[in-house]
């Protein structure tokens, strides 16, 4: 009895990607099915970085296909393909950058920069090419969080190479000024400086560029959300009502300029005493979930108030690098995967597929 492709497709309908909740046949993740007698070879292509998911998905496919009568040898190749996705209408994509993710808070002091750098490192750990742009001109923090010192190089006097640490590319005004030099600039100057950092950095084939946004909804934030091709935004907040007030303003700003909200990250959700293990909701409870419910968006995850998170970023080795197998790193990786999957499910960028149309009077 010979095996048919229809039988293979039917079997693959019963293999569900645990991350997306979709079966491999309907989602068209399974492709290039090749039959040679009873032997089967196929590819599974995931639209999100999935280094840690490759083996479990391959095993699940093989296990299901083995139950189909007549199948002999099975070869399954699982890979990832990250493509550019749609941005705000009328905004062009940045060269060598497929997707830009804004990490915003509306309010300072909620752990946004710490969240941004750990999410960047989590995406890189899953096999993506990642960059991070420190958009806080007045208070850059990424150089210290990534443990980077020195100045970036300019090969042509016009553009600069990004700095690198822990496998990701990075750019910040902090690389270009003395650490104790205050940026006494008005809004237009700061906005121009940020635009230069973004567009004149020689980003090298980036799948995801995370922009660590400054707090607030002023000139810099508005310029970023209107002129920079943002694939989606993530809002970081604590459960505290005052933090949520400003987080809601940041969310509404992105909505007004047509930037999709990928979800909310609740930081400092719970404190667990390192001495006795007592759990306490210092900043309140359920705030992120209520905000997510109010705006019909996802709560991507909740992170604890943990002294080790602070110690690790202060030392230049964020949690995902310092304790990759720990509970907190696992939370960051789960949040990062959810963000990448939401982007993969969004509309792809089609601008390069259409020719320019010129109307002339003849």
Secondary structure by P-SEA (a helix, b strand, c coil): ccccaaaaaaaaaaccccccccccccccccccccccccbbbbbbbbccccccaaaaaaaaaaaaaaacccccbbbbbbbbbbbbbbccccccccccccbbbbbcccccccaaaaaaaaaaaaaaaacccbbbbcccccccccccccccbbbbbbccccbbbbbbccccccccccccccccccccccaaaaaaaaaaaacccccccccbbbbbccccccaaaaaaaccccccbbbbbbcccaaaaaaaaaaaaaaaaaccccccccccccbbbbccccccccccccaaaaaaaaaacccccccccccaaaaaaaaacccccccccccaaaaaaaaaaaaaaaaaaaccccccccccbbbbbcc
